[in-house]
């Protein structure tokens, strides 16, 4: 004990004059004192993670803080930033009235996965889907009655009914969407929504979507890239699992930034507060042990975790989709071809539509966008339907309830998981 104290005193003397500039996640042994360890390196404890021995610390140099069992330091990692930026703009659609536009639940992508038939078997009643995302428009007609209070990890307060300001209409994350000129959006009027019949939906096919001219989207405010992403994902979940409740967990601020420590906290929060499914429509550049341990904490308690595979058109694994027991989701188009932007490879579990998807957008609007961010909610909703219908092994049901799309993707054989999801087939798979 005296030797340990002398070591800590020496380290404190060496580093107290330095300015704490690096943020690190430190895992300590049981009984170790986080404040003592932080002070020994001239730093301080910024935040703890409830129920764990993980601590966020600021220190002068992350390089000086390494695992050391004598000091009770089991692991150290940089609190890596998770920065999501738009790769394209979105198309804003307008509809009349204040009620939810039921037509968007009948869009071709949802017909393709047999969402309507699945709803006749299970609606997700009694399930809670946590969505780790950006701010959500609680007042959007498509989301009213579908949201729990959740938690805002950016403002450090429980979620509330505050709505978003539609004037900051830029967009977050893994979107490679083009732009649909609002002036030509009359064909999307709710009263003439027959266009959503799958057989006549070729205009939504990626190959014929040249009218989605990205160059005309300069009006979108790029200063707030987080705007819309959370609402968009929540809108998909609400349409696909209408009787499930969505737990919005805001971890991304309005500039589209989050960090590993905050995401790990959100995962644990979801698991501790009744979530049956966790949707993670984002990717990280590197694996985080803190996030990985949080995911294990959740899956050990029976929570199903779903993540987007990524939009870099590569077979390089993207975390957390590549983590153990996480269902990684790649994106396909209406012809069951891999989306041009979608990742692929061994970490892909299944595929879901992700090209020209329509969902809710802040301010009572609807929008059209693309990305694996929007494929993941399909699978999260499907998992909730299965769990609600008392399917104990939802992973197997999702995997077996797929459509083989190898013939449509000869260059990606065995790299697109089990195939494209069919929600009705999955619900029937164990009968």
N, C-alpha and C positions, 0 to 999 in steps of 0.2 A: 504494500500500500504506500509506504514512504517513497519507494522507487517510482511508483506511478505518479505521485504528487510532484516529485522533483522534476520528472519529465514534463508534466503539464505546465509547471511553473516556468521552466526553461522555454517551452514553446510559446507561452503567453508573452514572456519578455521579448522574444524574437519577433513576434508578429503584431503586438498591440498597436504599434505606430503606423501600421499599414492600413490602407483604405480598403474596406471590403467591397469587392467588385464582381466576384463570380458567385453565381447561384448554383448550389449543388444539392442533390438529394442524398441524404446519408441514412444508411440503415445501421442501427446500433444494436448491440447485444442487450438482452434483458438486464436491467439494473444499471446500465450506463447512463450517465447524466448528460443530456444533450447540451445544456448550457455550458457545462464544464468543457466538453469536447469542442464546442464552437469557439469558446474563449481561448482555448489552447492554440487555436490557429488564427487568432486575431479577428474572429468573426462573431456572428450572432445567429441565434435561432430565429427564423422568420415565421415559421408555421409548423405545426405538428399535424400528423394524419391520424385521426381518431381510430383507436383500436389497433394501431401498428407501432412499430419501432422505426418508422420512416419520418425523417424531419427535413424540412427545407432550411438550408443555412446559407448565409452570405459570408464569403471568405475572400481574403485578398487574392489568393491564387488557388484555383481548383487543383492544380498539379501537386500542391503540397499536401493535399488531403487524400490519402490513399487508405485502402483497407489495412487495419492494424488491430489484431485481436487483443493486444496488450492494452490498447486504449478503448476497446469495445466497439471498434469501427468494423462492421462486417462488409459493408459495401458502399461505394461512392459513385455517383453518376452526375453529369451535368444536367441541370434542369432544362433539357432541350426545348427550344421553342417549336411549336406546331403552328406554322404559318400557312394559311390557306388563301390562295389568291385566285381570282377568276381567270380562266383561260379564254373566255369569250363573254359575250353579253347574253341577255335573255330577252325573250319577247313578252311584252306585257299585253294581256288580253283584258277586255272589259266585258262585263255582263250586266244586265239590268236587274234592279231589285236588291234587297238586302239578305235574301235567303241564300243558303248554300246552293251553288249551281250543281244539281244532281248529275248533269250531263258529263261532268269531268270524270265521274266514277265509271262512266260507260265508254271511256276512250279506248282506242284499239289495243293499247298495251295491256289494259286490264282484261279485255276480252280474250286476248291471246293467252293469258295465264288462267283463264276460266275463273276469274274472281267472282263473277255473278253466281255461277253454279256453286262455288265454294260457300258463298254467303248463305245459301239455302241449307247448308249442313252445319256451319258454325260461323258466328259473327264476332267471336273473340270475347264474349261476355265474361266478366270476372277477371280478365287479364290486365296487366299493367305493362306498358312498353315505355321504357326510359329512352329518351332520345338525347344523346350528348351532342350539343349543337350550339348554334348562335341564338340570339334573341328571337322569341316567337311572338307573333301578333295574336294575343289572347282574344281579341275582339273580332277576329275574322269569322264571317258567317260559317265557313266550312269547318271551323274548329270549336265553335261554341258547343259546350256539352261533352267535348272529347278530351279536355285537359284537366290534369290534376294541378296542384299548386307548384310542384317541382321545386327547384332551387336555382338561384342565380349565383354562381361562383365568382362572377366578375364583380358584382355589387355586394356579395356576401350577405344575401337576404333571401327569404323565401320568395318564390315566384308569386306574381300578382297579376291583376287584370289589365295592367297598362298596355296600351296598344302602341304600335310602332308608327313612326312618322313616314308616310309614304313618299315624302319629298326626297328622301335619301335613297333613291331607287337603284342602288347598285347591288351587286350579287357576289355571294361567297362560293368558294371551293371549287370542287372538281367538275366544273362545268365547261364543256366545250361547245356550248350552245351557240347557234347563230341567233339572229334577231328577226323578229316578225314585226313588220311595220304596223303600228296600231291602226293606221288609216285604212288598211286593207283587211282588217280583222272582222269585218261584218259577217263573213261566212261562219264565224265562231259564235254568232249570237245563239243564246240558249234556245230560242224558239225554233231554230232550224238545226238542231243538234243531230239530225239524222246522219250528218257527215261522219259521225263517229263510228258508224258501222265499219267493222274491220275490212269487209270486202271492198269498200270504197275509200279506204284510208291511204291510198298510195301516196297522196301528197305529203303524208307525214313520214314516209320512208326516207331514210337518210340519203339514199341515192338520188332522190328527186327533190331534195330540199334546198335547191339553189336559191329559191326565193327568200330563204332565211339569211339575208345579206348582213353579215356581221359588220360590214363597214358603215352601216347606217345607225349603229348603236352608240355613237359618240356622246349622245345626250346623257347616257347613264353616268351617275356620279361615282367615280372610282375611289373617292375618299372614304367610302363606307362599304368595303367589300363584304362585310358580314351580313348586310341587309338582305333578307329574303330567304336565306338558306334554311334556317330553322323552320320557318313557316312552310316552306315548300315540302320539306321532308315530313313534317307533321301532317300536312294535308294529304299526302299519299297514304300514310298509316291510317288516318281517319277514314279514308274512302275504302281501304282494303280490309280493315278490321273495325267496322263501325261501332261495335259495342265494347271494344277494348278502351281503356283509358291511357292517355299519353302523359308521361311524366317529363316535362321539358327541363332539361338540365343545361343551363347556359354556361358554357366554359369558354367560348370564343367571344372576344370583345368585338366592338363595332369596326375595328380595323382588321378583323379576321385572324387575330392572334390568340393562342392559348399556350400552355406549357404542360410538360409531362406530369408534374406534381398535381396540377389542377385536374387533369384528366383522370389520374389515378384516384383522386378524392371523389370525383363524380361517379366513377365505376363502383366504388365501395358504397357511396351514398345510395345508389340505385339498388344494390344488393341488400342493403340494410333496411330499405324503406319499401319493400314489397314489390319490386320490379320482377316480372317473369321473363322479360326479354330486354336486352340492351341493344339499341341501334347506334352504330358508330360510323357515320358517313364522313369519314376523314381518314387521312393516312399520315404516318410519321416517317421521317427520313431514316431513323434508326430505332432499334428495339430499346425500350425502356424497361428496366427491371421492376421499377415501381409500378408501372402500368401493367406489366405482365403478372406481377403478384396480385394486383387488384383484380385482374381478369380471372385468375385462378380462384381467388376468394369468391368471386361471383359464380363461376361455373361449378365449384365444389358445392354450392348451395342450390344447384339445379337451375340457375339462370342461364338462358340461351343468349349468347353474344354473337352479334352479326356485324360485319365490317365491310366497307367497300374495298375492292381489290386495287383501285388506283387507275389513273388516267394517262399513264406515260407510255402506253403501248409497248410494254416490256414484260418479260417473264421474271424480272427481279422481284423477289418478295417484298410486299409492303406491309409494315407493321401498323396496326394490330391484326390485319386480315391474316397474316402469316402465323399468329400465335396459336399455341395448342388449344384445341376445343373452340376456336373462333370460326364461324362460318363466313369465309371470304366469298364475296359476290362480284362476278364480272358482269359487264354490260353487253347486251345484244340488241339488235334492231328488230323491227317487225317481221323481217324475213329470217330471223333466227341466226343471222350472221353476227360474228363478234363485232362490236362497235369499233370503229377505226382507232379510237383513243384508248380503249379498255386494256388493262393489264390482263395477263393470262399466266398459266404455269401451275406448278404443283400446289400452291397455296389456295387456288380457287376451289371452292366447294361446289357451288352451283352458279348458274347464270340467271339473270332477270332483265327485263326490258330497261333500257337506259338511254334511249335515243328519242329526242323530241317528246318528252314526257310533259303532261299538263298537270299542274297542281296549284294550290293556293299561294298567293303572294300578298305581302302586307298592304293594308289599305283597302281591303275588300276586292282586290284584283285577283286574277289568275294569270299564270305565266307558262311558257313553254321553254324547256331547257333539257340539256343532256348531261350525262355523267354517271359514273359508278356510284356517286353519292345518292343517286335517285333509284339505283337498282337495289341497294341494300334495304330500304324500307319495304320493298316487296317481300323480301324474305323474312324480315322482322315481323311483318303483319301475318305472314303465313305461319310462322312459328307460334304466334299468339292464337291463331285459329285452331291449330293442332292441339296446343296445350289446353285450350278451353274445351275441346272435344274429348279431353282425357286421353290423348295420345301421349303415353309416357316417354316414348323414345322419339322425340320430334326430329332429331337429326336424321335418323334412318328414314322416317316418313318423308321428309323433305327430299332426301337423296333419291329414294326409290320412286317418288312421285315427280319425276322429271321427264322431259322429252329429249331423246337423243338428237343432238344437232351436229354430229360429226360430219354428215354428208354435206351440210351447208358450210362447214369450216374445215376443209381438207388440210389446210396448213397448220391447224391448231389441234390436231387429234390428240386426245389424252391431256390437253392443257386447259380445258374449260370445265373441269370438274365433272359432275354427274350429268350435266345437261341443263336445259332451260326449265325453270320451274313450271309446274302445272298445279295450282292450288287445290283444285277439285280432285285431281288424280292422287295427290298426297293424302287428302282426307279419306279417300277410298282405299288407300294402299294396304291398310291393316284390317280391313273388314273381311 
